[in-house]
Amino acid sequence: MNTETATKTTDKPRSKAKKGFFNSLNSDLAIDLGTANTLIYLRDQGIVLNEPSIVALDPNGKIIAVGIEAQMMHEKTHKNIRTVRPLKGGVIADFDIAEKMMREMIRKVMKKRWFATVKKMLVTVPNGITAVERMAVRDSAENAGAKEVFLIEETIAAAVGMGLNVNEPMGNMVVDIGGGTTEIAIISLSGIVHAQSVRIGGEKMNEEIVNFIRRKHNLLIGERTAEKIKHEIGSAIPGGEEKEMITKGRNLVSGVPKTLTVTSEDVREAIHESVNACLDAITKSLENTPPELGADILDRGIMLTGGGALLRDLDRMISEAIELPVHVAEDPLTTVVRGTGIILENHEEYQNSLF
Protein backbone atom coordinates (compact mmCIF):
# COMPACT_ATOMS: atom_id res chain seq x y z
CA MET A 1 0.00 0.00 0.00
CA ASN A 2 2.72 2.42 0.96
CA THR A 3 4.70 1.52 -2.14
CA GLU A 4 1.71 2.19 -4.44
CA THR A 5 1.05 5.51 -2.76
CA ALA A 6 4.65 6.55 -3.15
CA THR A 7 4.58 5.59 -6.81
CA LYS A 8 1.46 7.65 -7.48
CA THR A 9 2.82 10.76 -5.80
CA THR A 10 6.00 10.65 -7.85
CA ASP A 11 4.22 9.89 -11.15
CA LYS A 12 1.82 12.86 -10.91
CA PRO A 13 4.45 15.62 -10.91
CA ARG A 14 6.23 13.90 -13.81
CA SER A 15 3.02 13.97 -15.83
CA LYS A 16 2.52 17.68 -15.14
CA ALA A 17 6.09 18.47 -16.01
CA LYS A 18 5.80 16.56 -19.27
CA LYS A 19 2.60 18.37 -20.18
CA GLY A 20 4.11 21.72 -19.28
CA PHE A 21 7.18 20.98 -21.41
CA PHE A 22 5.15 20.23 -24.53
CA ASN A 23 2.91 23.24 -23.93
CA SER A 24 6.02 25.42 -23.79
CA LEU A 25 6.83 24.32 -27.34
CA ASN A 26 3.66 26.06 -28.59
CA SER A 27 3.10 29.81 -28.35
CA ASP A 28 0.02 31.89 -29.06
CA LEU A 29 0.53 35.36 -30.49
CA ALA A 30 -1.67 38.42 -30.96
CA ILE A 31 -0.48 40.86 -33.62
CA ASP A 32 -1.56 44.44 -34.25
CA LEU A 33 -0.39 44.73 -37.86
CA GLY A 34 -0.44 48.48 -38.38
CA THR A 35 0.61 50.79 -41.18
CA ALA A 36 3.05 52.65 -38.94
CA ASN A 37 3.88 50.10 -36.22
CA THR A 38 3.55 46.38 -35.58
CA LEU A 39 2.99 45.18 -32.02
CA ILE A 40 3.11 41.57 -30.81
CA TYR A 41 1.52 40.17 -27.67
CA LEU A 42 2.71 36.78 -26.39
CA ARG A 43 0.32 34.73 -24.29
CA ASP A 44 1.13 34.92 -20.56
CA GLN A 45 3.89 37.48 -21.20
CA GLY A 46 2.17 40.58 -22.57
CA ILE A 47 3.54 42.96 -25.22
CA VAL A 48 6.93 41.69 -26.33
CA LEU A 49 7.51 43.75 -29.49
CA ASN A 50 6.60 47.27 -30.64
CA GLU A 51 8.49 48.34 -33.76
CA PRO A 52 7.88 50.32 -36.98
CA SER A 53 6.30 48.39 -39.87
CA ILE A 54 9.24 48.86 -42.20
CA VAL A 55 11.99 46.73 -43.72
CA ALA A 56 15.33 47.46 -45.39
CA LEU A 57 16.21 45.38 -48.46
CA ASP A 58 19.31 44.78 -50.57
CA PRO A 59 19.18 44.86 -54.43
CA ASN A 60 18.17 41.16 -54.48
CA GLY A 61 15.21 41.71 -52.19
CA LYS A 62 16.88 40.11 -49.17
CA ILE A 63 16.01 41.65 -45.82
CA ILE A 64 18.85 43.59 -44.20
CA ALA A 65 16.93 45.01 -41.25
CA VAL A 66 13.42 45.11 -39.83
CA GLY A 67 11.58 47.47 -37.52
CA ILE A 68 13.63 49.93 -35.49
CA GLU A 69 16.87 49.19 -37.36
CA ALA A 70 15.18 49.69 -40.73
CA GLN A 71 13.49 52.89 -39.51
CA MET A 72 16.92 54.34 -38.63
CA MET A 73 17.98 53.72 -42.24
CA HIS A 74 14.83 55.27 -43.73
CA GLU A 75 15.53 58.33 -45.94
CA LYS A 76 19.27 57.82 -45.38
CA THR A 77 19.97 54.93 -47.75
CA HIS A 78 22.14 54.59 -50.87
CA LYS A 79 21.38 52.77 -54.13
CA ASN A 80 22.11 49.32 -52.69
CA ILE A 81 19.62 49.64 -49.85
CA ARG A 82 15.95 50.55 -50.01
CA THR A 83 13.39 50.82 -47.26
CA VAL A 84 9.82 49.66 -47.79
CA ARG A 85 6.60 49.92 -45.80
CA PRO A 86 4.59 46.85 -46.87
CA LEU A 87 1.30 48.18 -45.48
CA LYS A 88 -0.60 51.12 -46.92
CA GLY A 89 -3.88 52.46 -45.58
CA GLY A 90 -4.04 49.75 -42.93
CA VAL A 91 -3.86 46.84 -45.41
CA ILE A 92 -1.08 44.82 -47.02
CA ALA A 93 0.23 46.50 -50.16
CA ASP A 94 3.17 44.17 -50.76
CA PHE A 95 2.35 40.56 -49.89
CA ASP A 96 5.88 39.12 -50.09
CA ILE A 97 7.55 41.84 -48.03
CA ALA A 98 4.77 41.84 -45.44
CA GLU A 99 5.21 38.10 -45.00
CA LYS A 100 8.99 38.48 -44.61
CA MET A 101 8.52 41.31 -42.12
CA MET A 102 6.10 39.29 -40.00
CA ARG A 103 8.40 36.26 -40.09
CA GLU A 104 11.40 38.32 -38.93
CA MET A 105 9.43 40.05 -36.17
CA ILE A 106 8.06 36.72 -34.93
CA ARG A 107 11.61 35.37 -35.00
CA LYS A 108 12.70 38.26 -32.76
CA VAL A 109 9.98 37.37 -30.28
CA MET A 110 10.70 33.64 -30.38
CA LYS A 111 14.52 33.82 -30.32
CA LYS A 112 14.62 32.77 -26.67
CA ARG A 113 12.21 29.90 -27.35
CA TRP A 114 14.30 27.99 -29.87
CA PHE A 115 12.06 24.95 -30.31
CA ALA A 116 8.73 26.72 -29.92
CA THR A 117 6.23 27.11 -32.75
CA VAL A 118 3.32 29.50 -33.17
CA LYS A 119 0.17 27.49 -32.60
CA LYS A 120 -2.48 30.21 -32.67
CA MET A 121 -2.20 33.71 -34.09
CA LEU A 122 -4.77 36.49 -33.78
CA VAL A 123 -4.26 39.40 -36.21
CA THR A 124 -6.09 42.74 -36.34
CA VAL A 125 -7.61 44.06 -39.57
CA PRO A 126 -9.38 47.34 -40.50
CA ASN A 127 -13.19 47.54 -40.53
CA GLY A 128 -13.48 48.14 -44.25
CA ILE A 129 -11.16 45.35 -45.36
CA THR A 130 -12.18 43.44 -48.49
CA ALA A 131 -12.33 39.66 -48.81
CA VAL A 132 -9.16 39.70 -50.94
CA GLU A 133 -7.29 41.85 -48.41
CA ARG A 134 -8.51 39.61 -45.59
CA MET A 135 -7.17 36.55 -47.42
CA ALA A 136 -3.82 38.30 -47.92
CA VAL A 137 -3.49 38.91 -44.17
CA ARG A 138 -4.45 35.33 -43.36
CA ASP A 139 -2.03 33.88 -45.92
CA SER A 140 0.80 36.11 -44.68
CA ALA A 141 0.22 34.98 -41.10
CA GLU A 142 0.12 31.30 -42.10
CA ASN A 143 3.23 31.59 -44.25
CA ALA A 144 4.99 33.36 -41.37
CA GLY A 145 4.60 30.16 -39.36
CA ALA A 146 1.19 30.19 -37.64
CA LYS A 147 -0.70 26.89 -37.54
CA GLU A 148 -4.08 28.50 -36.80
CA VAL A 149 -5.01 32.09 -37.73
CA PHE A 150 -7.93 34.21 -36.55
CA LEU A 151 -8.76 37.80 -37.52
CA ILE A 152 -10.38 40.52 -35.40
CA GLU A 153 -11.47 44.02 -36.35
CA GLU A 154 -9.24 46.73 -34.87
CA THR A 155 -12.08 48.69 -33.31
CA ILE A 156 -13.42 45.69 -31.37
CA ALA A 157 -9.90 44.93 -30.12
CA ALA A 158 -9.49 48.59 -29.16
CA ALA A 159 -12.76 48.56 -27.22
CA VAL A 160 -11.66 45.47 -25.29
CA GLY A 161 -8.28 47.07 -24.68
CA MET A 162 -10.00 50.09 -23.13
CA GLY A 163 -11.91 47.85 -20.74
CA LEU A 164 -15.29 47.98 -22.48
CA ASN A 165 -17.63 44.99 -22.42
CA VAL A 166 -18.33 44.51 -26.12
CA ASN A 167 -20.61 41.52 -25.46
CA GLU A 168 -23.31 43.47 -23.63
CA PRO A 169 -26.32 45.11 -25.35
CA MET A 170 -24.87 48.56 -24.94
CA GLY A 171 -23.61 50.98 -27.56
CA ASN A 172 -19.92 51.92 -27.60
CA MET A 173 -18.35 54.27 -30.14
CA VAL A 174 -14.64 53.75 -30.83
CA VAL A 175 -12.49 56.00 -33.01
CA ASP A 176 -9.07 54.54 -33.80
CA ILE A 177 -6.78 57.02 -35.58
CA GLY A 178 -3.89 54.95 -36.87
CA GLY A 179 -1.00 55.57 -39.21
CA GLY A 180 -2.88 54.85 -42.42
CA THR A 181 -6.58 54.93 -41.58
CA THR A 182 -9.12 56.23 -39.11
CA GLU A 183 -11.45 53.43 -38.06
CA ILE A 184 -14.83 54.35 -36.55
CA ALA A 185 -17.27 51.79 -35.20
CA ILE A 186 -20.47 51.53 -33.16
CA ILE A 187 -20.18 48.27 -31.22
CA SER A 188 -22.87 46.25 -29.44
CA LEU A 189 -23.44 42.55 -28.67
CA SER A 190 -20.01 41.40 -29.91
CA GLY A 191 -20.49 42.96 -33.32
CA ILE A 192 -20.21 46.19 -35.29
CA VAL A 193 -23.54 47.90 -35.88
CA HIS A 194 -22.07 50.64 -38.04
CA ALA A 195 -18.51 51.11 -39.28
CA GLN A 196 -16.67 53.68 -41.31
CA SER A 197 -13.06 53.65 -42.46
CA VAL A 198 -11.37 56.70 -43.96
CA ARG A 199 -7.89 56.60 -45.45
CA ILE A 200 -6.63 59.40 -43.25
CA GLY A 201 -4.17 58.97 -40.39
CA GLY A 202 -0.80 59.94 -39.01
CA GLU A 203 1.06 59.39 -42.27
CA LYS A 204 -1.32 61.69 -44.16
CA MET A 205 -0.75 64.40 -41.54
CA ASN A 206 3.03 63.99 -41.89
CA GLU A 207 2.69 64.39 -45.65
CA GLU A 208 0.64 67.55 -45.17
CA ILE A 209 3.31 69.02 -42.87
CA VAL A 210 6.03 68.28 -45.46
CA ASN A 211 3.98 69.92 -48.24
CA PHE A 212 3.06 72.94 -46.11
CA ILE A 213 6.66 73.74 -45.12
CA ARG A 214 7.81 73.27 -48.71
CA ARG A 215 5.06 75.52 -50.03
CA LYS A 216 5.28 78.26 -47.40
CA HIS A 217 8.98 78.28 -46.55
CA ASN A 218 10.67 76.68 -49.60
CA LEU A 219 12.21 74.13 -47.27
CA LEU A 220 12.22 70.40 -47.94
CA ILE A 221 12.07 68.19 -44.85
CA GLY A 222 11.79 64.43 -44.47
CA GLU A 223 8.97 62.25 -43.22
CA ARG A 224 10.74 61.52 -39.92
CA THR A 225 11.21 65.25 -39.27
CA ALA A 226 7.54 65.91 -40.00
CA GLU A 227 6.57 63.17 -37.52
CA LYS A 228 8.76 64.77 -34.85
CA ILE A 229 7.25 68.21 -35.48
CA LYS A 230 3.72 66.84 -35.18
CA HIS A 231 4.44 65.06 -31.90
CA GLU A 232 6.37 67.86 -30.22
CA ILE A 233 4.47 71.01 -31.14
CA GLY A 234 1.33 69.90 -33.02
CA SER A 235 -2.19 70.66 -31.82
CA ALA A 236 -5.69 70.33 -33.25
CA ILE A 237 -7.04 73.74 -32.16
CA PRO A 238 -5.62 76.89 -30.58
CA GLY A 239 -6.14 77.72 -26.94
CA GLY A 240 -3.45 75.68 -25.27
CA GLU A 241 0.27 76.28 -25.00
CA GLU A 242 1.76 77.59 -28.23
CA LYS A 243 5.10 75.99 -28.99
CA GLU A 244 7.99 76.47 -31.39
CA MET A 245 10.58 74.08 -32.78
CA ILE A 246 13.76 74.60 -34.78
CA THR A 247 13.95 72.16 -37.67
CA LYS A 248 16.40 71.51 -40.48
CA GLY A 249 15.98 70.81 -44.15
CA ARG A 250 17.16 71.68 -47.65
CA ASN A 251 16.43 75.12 -49.07
CA LEU A 252 14.71 74.61 -52.44
CA VAL A 253 16.02 77.93 -53.80
CA SER A 254 19.71 77.76 -52.86
CA GLY A 255 19.91 73.97 -52.52
CA VAL A 256 21.85 74.15 -49.24
CA PRO A 257 20.80 72.99 -45.75
CA LYS A 258 18.91 75.55 -43.67
CA THR A 259 17.24 75.88 -40.26
CA LEU A 260 13.66 77.05 -39.73
CA THR A 261 11.49 77.83 -36.71
CA VAL A 262 8.14 76.05 -37.00
CA THR A 263 5.19 76.97 -34.76
CA SER A 264 2.12 75.16 -33.46
CA GLU A 265 0.04 77.42 -35.69
CA ASP A 266 1.98 76.19 -38.74
CA VAL A 267 1.18 72.59 -37.83
CA ARG A 268 -2.53 73.33 -37.30
CA GLU A 269 -2.72 75.04 -40.67
CA ALA A 270 -0.92 72.12 -42.32
CA ILE A 271 -3.09 69.31 -40.93
CA HIS A 272 -6.48 71.03 -40.69
CA GLU A 273 -7.87 69.14 -43.71
CA SER A 274 -7.12 65.73 -42.17
CA VAL A 275 -8.41 66.76 -38.75
CA ASN A 276 -11.64 68.09 -40.27
CA ALA A 277 -12.04 64.94 -42.37
CA CYS A 278 -11.81 62.82 -39.20
CA LEU A 279 -14.43 65.04 -37.54
CA ASP A 280 -16.74 64.75 -40.56
CA ALA A 281 -16.43 60.95 -40.49
CA ILE A 282 -17.33 60.86 -36.78
CA THR A 283 -20.34 63.11 -37.41
CA LYS A 284 -21.59 60.89 -40.27
CA SER A 285 -21.21 57.78 -38.12
CA LEU A 286 -23.31 59.36 -35.39
CA GLU A 287 -25.98 60.22 -37.96
CA ASN A 288 -26.14 56.52 -38.93
CA THR A 289 -26.34 55.26 -35.34
CA PRO A 290 -29.65 53.71 -34.17
CA PRO A 291 -31.40 55.98 -31.60
CA GLU A 292 -31.10 53.58 -28.64
CA LEU A 293 -27.39 53.11 -29.21
CA GLY A 294 -27.03 56.85 -29.72
CA ALA A 295 -28.46 57.34 -26.24
CA ASP A 296 -25.79 55.02 -24.85
CA ILE A 297 -23.07 57.01 -26.59
CA LEU A 298 -24.51 60.21 -25.14
CA ASP A 299 -24.03 58.72 -21.67
CA ARG A 300 -20.71 57.00 -22.26
CA GLY A 301 -19.05 59.32 -24.75
CA ILE A 302 -16.68 58.57 -27.63
CA MET A 303 -13.56 56.47 -27.04
CA LEU A 304 -10.50 57.81 -28.85
CA THR A 305 -7.40 55.69 -29.44
CA GLY A 306 -4.54 55.10 -31.88
CA GLY A 307 -1.42 57.20 -32.41
CA GLY A 308 -3.51 60.10 -33.75
CA ALA A 309 -5.22 60.41 -30.37
CA LEU A 310 -1.93 61.78 -29.03
CA LEU A 311 -2.35 64.96 -31.07
CA ARG A 312 -2.72 67.69 -28.46
CA ASP A 313 -6.29 68.97 -27.89
CA LEU A 314 -7.82 66.66 -30.52
CA ASP A 315 -10.24 65.26 -27.94
CA ARG A 316 -11.27 68.78 -26.90
CA MET A 317 -11.79 69.81 -30.52
CA ILE A 318 -14.06 66.82 -31.23
CA SER A 319 -15.97 67.26 -27.98
CA GLU A 320 -16.65 70.96 -28.60
CA ALA A 321 -17.70 70.32 -32.21
CA ILE A 322 -20.25 67.55 -31.55
CA GLU A 323 -21.10 68.36 -27.91
CA LEU A 324 -20.34 64.86 -26.62
CA PRO A 325 -17.75 63.71 -24.09
CA VAL A 326 -14.58 62.29 -25.64
CA HIS A 327 -12.26 59.98 -23.69
CA VAL A 328 -8.68 59.22 -24.75
CA ALA A 329 -7.35 55.72 -24.01
CA GLU A 330 -4.73 55.47 -21.29
CA ASP A 331 -2.04 54.30 -23.73
CA PRO A 332 -3.44 54.90 -27.23
CA LEU A 333 -0.52 53.29 -29.06
CA THR A 334 -0.96 49.90 -27.39
CA THR A 335 -4.73 49.78 -26.85
CA VAL A 336 -5.43 47.55 -29.86
CA VAL A 337 -2.72 44.96 -29.15
CA ARG A 338 -3.66 44.83 -25.46
CA GLY A 339 -7.26 44.18 -26.43
CA THR A 340 -6.17 41.57 -28.95
CA GLY A 341 -4.15 39.89 -26.22
CA ILE A 342 -7.17 39.77 -23.91
CA ILE A 343 -9.25 38.23 -26.70
CA LEU A 344 -6.48 35.70 -27.40
CA GLU A 345 -6.40 34.58 -23.77
CA ASN A 346 -10.21 34.46 -23.53
CA HIS A 347 -10.88 32.97 -26.94
CA GLU A 348 -14.24 31.35 -26.15
CA GLU A 349 -15.71 34.50 -24.63
CA TYR A 350 -15.03 36.50 -27.81
CA GLN A 351 -15.39 33.80 -30.47
CA ASN A 352 -18.42 35.56 -32.00
CA SER A 353 -16.19 38.52 -32.86
CA LEU A 354 -13.54 36.44 -34.66
CA PHE A 355 -13.40 35.35 -38.29
N, C-alpha and C positions, 0 to 999 in steps of 0.2 A: 504493500500500500504506500509506504513512504517513498519507495523507489519510483512508483508510477507518478506520484505527486511531484517529485523532484524533476522527473522527465518533462512533465507538462509545463512546469514553471520555466524551464529553460528553453523549451521549444517555442513558446509564445513570443518572447522578445525577438527570437531569430526570425520568426515569420514577419513581425512588424518591420524589422530592419530590412528584410529582403524586399518587402513591399515599398518601403520608403526609398530604397535604392533605385528601384525601377521607376518609381514616380519621378525621381530627381532627373531621370534621363529625358523626361518630357516637360516642355515649358509652354505655357500659354501666354500669348502676347496680345496687347491692345495697341493699335497704331493710329495716331492722328496724322494722316498723310495730307499735309497742308501745302499750299503753294509756296509759302515763305519758309515754314519750318516743319520738320517731322519730329514727332514725339513718340516714344515707345514706353509702354507700361508693362512691366513683368509681374505676373501673378505672384502675390505674397511679398513682393519687394517694392512695388510702387514705380514711379517714373525713373527710368534708368538711362534715358537718352533724350536730349533736346537740342537738335542741331539744324542748321539751315538746309533746306531741300535743294541742294546744288551739288554738282559733281565737276571735277576737273578731268579732262581726257587728253590723251596723247594723239598724234595724227592717225593712229590705227584704231582709235576708239576704245583703247584700254583705259580703265580708270586709274588715275594717279592719286586723287584725293577725293574725299567725300565729306560733306557737312562743314564743320568749322574750318578745317584745313582748306577746303575748296573755296569757301567764302573769302578767306584771306587772300587767295589768288585772284579773285574776281576783279575785273577791270585793270589788272596789273600783269596780264599774261603776254607772252610772245607768240610767234606763229606756230610753235610746236606744242602749245598748250591752249586749250579752249575750255571755258566754263559753261555749263549748261544747266538750266533749270527745267527738269522734265515735266513739271506740272504748270499748267496755265489756267487761270480762272477756276482753280479748285479741282480740276480734272487732269488726267494724264494726257500730256501732249506728245510725249515720246515714250512709247511702250518699252523699248529695249533698255533705254537709259534709266527709266523709272524702276524697272526690274533689277538692274544692276545696283542702283542706289539703295533700294530696299534690302537687297541681299547683303551689301556691305555694312549697312547700319545694323541689321540683325546680327551679323558676325561680330560687330563691336560689342553688342549686348551679351552675346553668348560666348565670348572669348574665354571667360573663366569657367565655362561649363562645357568642356571639350567634347564630351560624348552626348550632350543633350540635343534633342531635336524639337522643333516647334510643332506641337500637336494641334493646338487651336489658335487661330489668329482672328481678331476682331478689328476691322478696318473702318474708319469713318469715310463717308461720302457726302457730297453736297445734296441739298434737297432736290434740285432740278436736274439731277444726273440722268442721262439717257440709258437705255438698255445696253447699248454698245459700250458706253463709257463704264457702266457698272461691270460688264464682262471683262473689260480691260483691267480694272482694279483687281477683280477676283483672280484673273489669270496671272497678274504680276505677283500677287501674294502667294499663290500656289507655286509658281516657278521660283520664288524666293525661298521656298523650303517648307511652307505650311502644309500640314496634312489636311486640315479642315479650316475653311474660311467662312466667316460671317461678316456681313456689312451692316452698318448702322448709320442713320442720318446724323449729321453733325449737330443739328439743333436739339435732337432728343438727347444725345450724349452730353451736350452742354447743359441742358436742363437738369439732368441727373447729377452732373458735376457741381451744380449750384445748390444741390440739396432739395430740389423739387421732386414731388411724387408725381411722376408722369402717368402712373396707372390709375389715378383717381379721376372721377368725373368732374374735373375742375380745369378751367381754362388758364393756360400759361403762355405768355408771349415771350419768345426768345429772339434776340437780334444778335447774330454772331458776325462781327466785322473782321474778316480774315485778310490774308495777303492778296488773294485774287478775287474773292467774292464776298458779298454781304448776304448772309442767309437769314431769312425771317420766317418764323413758324408760329402758328397757334397750335398748341399741343393739349390733348385731352384723351384719357382712356387709352394710353399706350400708343397713340397714333397722332398723325398730323392732320388737323382739320383744314388748315389753309397754309400754304407755303409760297414763298416768293424768293427768288434768287436773282440778284443783280450783279453783273460782272464789274463791280466797283469795290476796291479794298485798299489796303495799304500800299500796294505796288502802284496803283493808279495815282494815288496821292503823291508818291515819290516822283512819278513821271511829270505830274503837274508842277511840282516845285522846280524840277530841272528846267522845264519849258518856260516857267515864269521868270526865273533868274536869267536865263539866256535872252529872253525877249526884252526884259526891262533893264538889265544891267550889262548885256553883251558878255556875260561870263558863263562859261561851260563848266558845269560840275558833274560829278558822277552820281550814280544811283546810291552808293553807300553814304556819300556826303548828304544827299537829300534826305535819306532815312534818319541820319543823325540830327539834321536841322529840325525835322518834324518832331522827333522825340524830345529834343531839348528845349525848343522855344515855341513849338506849334500850339495852337489853340483853335477851338471851333468858333467862338464868339468873343468879342471884347468884354472887358469888365473885370478881368482878373489881373494878375501881374503881367505887365508887358516886359518882354525879355529881348535881348539882343545876342547875336552870336557872330563871331568872326569866322568866315569860311574862306577856302582857297579854291581856285579854279584857273582855267585858261581864258585869257582875254581874247575874244573873237575878232577884235580889231587889230591888235598888235601881235597876237599869237603867243604872248609870253605869260607866265604864271602871274596871278594877281590875287590880292586879298580883298574881301568885301564884307561889310557889316550887314547882316540880314536881321530883320525884326519879326516879332510875332505878327505884326500887321501884314508883312509880306507873305508869311505862310498862310494866313487866313485868306488873303486875296487869291493865292495860288490854288488852294484846295477847296474853295467855296462851292464849285460845281459838284464835286464828289460828295461833299457833306450834304448839300441840298438834295442830291439824288438819293442818298440814304434816307433822308427825312421823308422825301416823297414816297419811297417804297414802304416805309413804316406806316405812313398815312393811308396808303392804298390797302395795305393788309388789314388795318383796323376797319376800313370801310367794308371789307369782305368777311368780317368776323360775325358769326351768329350772335344775336343779341344777348343770350344767356351767358355765353363765353365772354362777350364784351364786358358784361357786368363784373365777371371775375377779374378781368384785367384791370378794370377801374379800381377794384379793391387791392389787387396785388401789385399792380404796376408792370412795367416792361423790364425784362432782364437783359442787360447789355454785357456782351462778352467778346472775346477775340482781341487780337492786337490793336485793332482800331479803337477799342473802348478805352485805351490808354491816352487817346488824344485829349488834352486838357479841356475841360468844360463842355465836352460833347454831350454828356448826360444832361447837363443843365440846359443846353441849347434845345435838345429834343423835348425835355420836360416842359420848357416854356412855350414851345411851338404847339404841342398837342395837348397841353394841360393834363398830363398824366404823370404819376411818379415814375422815375427811371432809376433802376438799381444796377450798379456796376459790380460784376463778379469780383470776389476777393482776389483772385489771381487770374485775370482774363486770358493770359497766354497758355495756361495749363488746364483751364476748365474742361475743355472737350476731352482731352486724354484722361483726366481724372474720372470723368463720367464714364468714359469707355471702359476704364479699368474696373469701376464698380459693376458695370453691366457684365463684364467678362467673369467676374468672381461671383455673380448672382445670375447666372445664365438663365435658369428656369423662370425666375421672376420677370425677366424682360424679354422672353423668347418671342412674344407677340410683336416686338419692335424690330426684330432682326429679319434679315433676308439674305 
